[in-house]
Amino acid sequence: MTEYQTPKDRAYTETLINSAKKEANAFLNLKYTAERKDGVIPVKYRELMSIAVALTTQCAYCIESHINNAVEAGATREEIAETLFIAAALRAGGAVGTGLMAMRMFEEASVKIPEQK
């Protein structure tokens, strides 16, 4: 394989949709509903939230799409930058939170195994 995740992959969109029509329709309906313009949350804020999630899931296509949508909705460079750092802080916070669980799991596992000498 010569490359991973490239814009050329978009050529497979119809193939993917046609290969799992029911699931694709459900996904696309959810996406359409979440991205609607008539919601209580203004479009610009929906897009900034979408960017934050896309940054944490690291979906390049989502990042590109939602950056374009956010710019169209009036988002500024500074809003995008703040969104990025909020997402980064929460992602790091998630690692600390699950790290606490890992520490508990270590303690529980250590009790089960006698000390090695």
Secondary structure as GFF3:
##gff-version 3
##sequence-region A 1 117
A	DSSP	three_ten_helix	7	12	.	.	.	ID=ss1
A	DSSP	alpha_helix	13	19	.	.	.	ID=ss2
A	DSSP	alpha_helix	21	34	.	.	.	ID=ss3
A	DSSP	alpha_helix	43	57	.	.	.	ID=ss4
A	DSSP	alpha_helix	60	72	.	.	.	ID=ss5
A	DSSP	alpha_helix	77	112	.	.	.	ID=ss6
###
